[in-house]
Amino acid sequence: MEVFTIIEKRRSIRLYEKKSVEKEKLNRILEAGRLAPSANNKQPWRFIVVTDDKVKEKLRAAYDKEWFVTAPVIIIGCAIPEEAWVRMDGQEYWMVDVAIAMQNMILTATEPGLGTCWIAAFGEKAVRKALKLPSNIRVVALTPLGHPAEEKCPVKDRKPLTEMLHHEHW
C-alpha cells in the first residue's frame, strides 16, 4: 500500500477485538518508531508497550475510557528532554520528535489493518504513577493498538487546503 493511501485510510479506532496483536506486526510498528527522524538525530524517545490488563487498569486513572483499556496493546510515547535537540532560541524539540515517531507507528499499524487512536488528552501524572516513570521522563502521547471491531467512514471533515496554504509569504 502506498503511503498516501495509508494516510487517507487511517482513522481513530475506539473499539477493538479481543484478538491479540501478532508479535511480528507489533515489532514492525515499534521499528517504524525507532526509524523516525528527529531533530539533529538525537532520538530522545522511549516507548512503553503495555499488554498486561492490571497495568492497563492503572492507566485508566490517566484516560478513563473503557475502549482504551480493553485494547490488546497500549503504546506510550515518552521523551527524555535532556537528550533532545534545542534550537538556538531555546525551543526544545522532544515533543515534536516523539510525535513524529508515534505517527510513524500509527501509519505502520494502519497498513496491515490494525487500529490506533492518537491520545493527547491524558493525565501525565497518572501515567507517570501507573508506569513508575523516572522524574526526567515526559509522556507525549498514548495510542491503543489492536484489530478494529468497527468500520469508520472514509475521510472526516478536513479544512480545504486553500485555508491553510500560503505561497511565498503569509
HUGIBEL-V272469 format. One record per pair of residues at least 12 apart in sequence whose C-alpha atoms are under 10 Angstrom apart, sorted by the first residue. I is the first residue (numbers start at 0). J is the second residue. If there is no record, write none. Layout:
# HUGIBEL-V272469
((I J) (I J))
This chain:
# HUGIBEL-V272469
((0 109) (0 110) (0 111) (1 110) (2 106) (2 107) (2 110) (3 106) (4 109) (4 110) (5 105) (5 106) (5 107) (5 108) (5 109) (5 110) (5 111) (5 112) (6 105) (6 106) (6 107) (6 109) (6 110) (7 106) (7 153) (7 154) (7 155) (8 106) (8 109) (8 110) (8 112) (8 151) (8 152) (8 153) (8 154) (9 105) (9 106) (9 107) (9 108) (9 109) (9 110) (9 112) (9 113) (9 114) (9 115) (9 116) (9 151) (9 153) (9 154) (10 105) (10 106) (10 109) (10 114) (10 115) (10 116) (10 117) (10 150) (10 151) (10 152) (10 153) (10 154) (10 155) (11 105) (11 114) (11 115) (11 116) (11 117) (11 118) (11 142) (11 143) (11 147) (11 151) (12 66) (12 67) (12 70) (12 113) (12 114) (12 115) (12 116) (12 117) (12 142) (12 143) (12 144) (12 145) (12 146) (12 147) (12 148) (12 149) (12 150) (12 151) (13 64) (13 65) (13 66) (13 67) (13 69) (13 70) (13 114) (13 115) (13 116) (13 143) (13 144) (13 145) (13 147) (13 148) (13 149) (13 151) (14 65) (14 66) (14 67) (14 69) (14 70) (14 114) (14 115) (14 116) (14 143) (14 145) (14 146) (14 147) (14 148) (14 149) (14 150) (15 66) (15 67) (15 69) (15 70) (15 71) (15 113) (15 114) (15 115) (15 143) (15 144) (15 145) (15 146) (15 147) (15 148) (15 149) (16 69) (16 70) (16 71) (16 145) (16 146) (16 147) (16 148) (16 149) (17 69) (17 70) (17 71) (17 145) (17 146) (17 147) (17 148) (18 70) (18 71) (18 145) (18 146) (18 147) (18 148) (19 50) (19 70) (19 71) (19 72) (19 144) (19 145) (19 146) (20 50) (20 70) (20 71) (20 72) (20 113) (20 144) (20 145) (20 146) (21 145) (21 146) (24 107) (24 108) (24 111) (24 113) (25 48) (25 72) (25 104) (25 107) (25 108) (25 113) (25 144) (25 145) (27 104) (27 107) (27 108) (28 101) (28 103) (28 104) (28 105) (28 106) (28 107) (28 108) (28 109) (28 110) (29 46) (29 47) (29 48) (29 74) (29 100) (29 101) (29 103) (29 104) (29 105) (29 107) (29 108) (30 100) (30 103) (30 104) (30 107) (31 100) (31 101) (31 102) (31 103) (31 104) (31 105) (31 106) (31 107) (31 108) (32 44) (32 45) (32 46) (32 76) (32 97) (32 98) (32 99) (32 100) (32 101) (32 102) (32 103) (32 104) (32 105) (32 107) (33 45) (33 46) (33 100) (33 101) (33 103) (33 104) (34 100) (34 103) (34 104) (35 96) (35 97) (35 98) (35 99) (35 100) (35 101) (35 102) (35 103) (35 104) (36 96) (36 97) (36 99) (36 100) (36 103) (37 83) (37 84) (37 92) (37 93) (37 95) (37 96) (37 97) (37 98) (37 99) (37 100) (38 83) (38 84) (38 85) (38 86) (38 91) (38 92) (38 93) (38 95) (38 96) (39 83) (39 84) (39 85) (39 86) (39 92) (40 83) (40 84) (40 96) (41 82) (41 83) (41 84) (41 92) (41 93) (41 96) (42 78) (42 79) (42 82) (42 83) (42 84) (42 93) (42 96) (42 97) (42 100) (43 77) (43 78) (43 79) (43 80) (43 81) (43 82) (43 83) (43 84) (43 92) (43 93) (43 94) (43 96) (43 97) (43 136) (44 76) (44 77) (44 78) (44 79) (44 80) (44 82) (44 83) (44 93) (44 94) (44 96) (44 97) (44 98) (44 100) (44 101) (44 136) (44 137) (44 138) (44 139) (45 75) (45 76) (45 77) (45 78) (45 79) (45 97) (45 100) (45 136) (45 137) (45 138) (46 74) (46 75) (46 76) (46 77) (46 78) (46 97) (46 100) (46 101) (46 138) (46 141) (47 73) (47 74) (47 75) (47 76) (47 77) (47 130) (47 141) (48 72) (48 73) (48 74) (48 75) (48 76) (48 142) (48 143) (48 144) (49 68) (49 70) (49 71) (49 72) (49 73) (49 74) (49 75) (49 130) (49 143) (50 68) (50 69) (50 70) (50 71) (50 72) (50 73) (50 74) (50 144) (51 68) (51 71) (51 72) (51 73) (52 68) (52 69) (52 70) (52 71) (52 72) (53 68) (53 129) (54 68) (54 73) (54 129) (54 130) (55 67) (55 68) (55 69) (55 70) (55 71) (55 72) (55 73) (55 129) (55 130) (56 68) (56 69) (56 129) (57 125) (57 126) (57 128) (57 129) (57 130) (58 73) (58 121) (58 122) (58 125) (58 126) (58 127) (58 128) (58 129) (58 130) (59 121) (59 122) (59 125) (59 126) (59 129) (60 121) (60 122) (60 123) (60 124) (60 125) (60 126) (60 128) (60 129) (61 120) (61 121) (61 122) (61 123) (61 124) (61 125) (61 126) (61 127) (61 128) (61 129) (62 118) (62 119) (62 120) (62 121) (62 122) (62 123) (62 125) (62 126) (62 141) (63 121) (63 122) (66 143) (67 115) (67 116) (67 118) (67 141) (67 142) (67 143) (67 144) (68 143) (69 143) (69 144) (69 145) (70 114) (70 115) (70 142) (70 143) (70 144) (70 145) (70 146) (70 147) (71 143) (71 144) (71 145) (71 146) (72 115) (72 142) (72 143) (72 144) (72 145) (73 115) (73 116) (73 141) (73 142) (73 143) (73 144) (73 145) (74 101) (74 104) (74 115) (74 140) (74 141) (74 142) (74 143) (74 144) (75 101) (75 118) (75 126) (75 130) (75 138) (75 139) (75 140) (75 141) (75 142) (75 143) (76 94) (76 97) (76 98) (76 100) (76 101) (76 137) (76 138) (76 139) (76 140) (76 141) (76 142) (77 93) (77 94) (77 96) (77 97) (77 98) (77 101) (77 132) (77 136) (77 137) (77 138) (77 139) (77 140) (77 141) (78 92) (78 93) (78 94) (78 95) (78 96) (78 97) (78 98) (78 135) (78 136) (78 137) (78 138) (78 139) (78 140) (79 93) (79 94) (79 97) (79 133) (79 134) (79 135) (79 136) (79 137) (79 138) (80 92) (80 93) (80 94) (80 135) (80 136) (80 137) (81 93) (81 135) (81 136) (83 95) (83 96) (84 96) (93 137) (93 139) (94 137) (94 138) (94 139) (94 140) (95 139) (96 139) (97 138) (97 139) (97 140) (98 117) (98 139) (98 140) (101 117) (101 139) (101 140) (101 141) (101 142) (102 117) (104 142) (104 144) (105 117) (105 142) (105 143) (105 144) (108 144) (108 145) (108 146) (109 144) (109 146) (111 146) (112 145) (112 146) (112 147) (113 144) (113 145) (113 146) (113 147) (113 148) (114 142) (114 143) (114 144) (114 145) (114 146) (114 147) (114 148) (114 149) (115 141) (115 142) (115 143) (115 144) (115 145) (115 146) (115 147) (116 141) (116 142) (116 143) (116 144) (117 140) (117 141) (117 142) (117 143) (118 139) (118 140) (118 141) (118 142) (118 143) (119 138) (119 139) (119 140) (119 141) (119 142) (120 140) (120 141) (121 138) (121 139) (121 140) (121 141) (122 138) (123 137) (123 138) (123 139) (123 140) (124 137) (124 138) (126 138) (126 141))
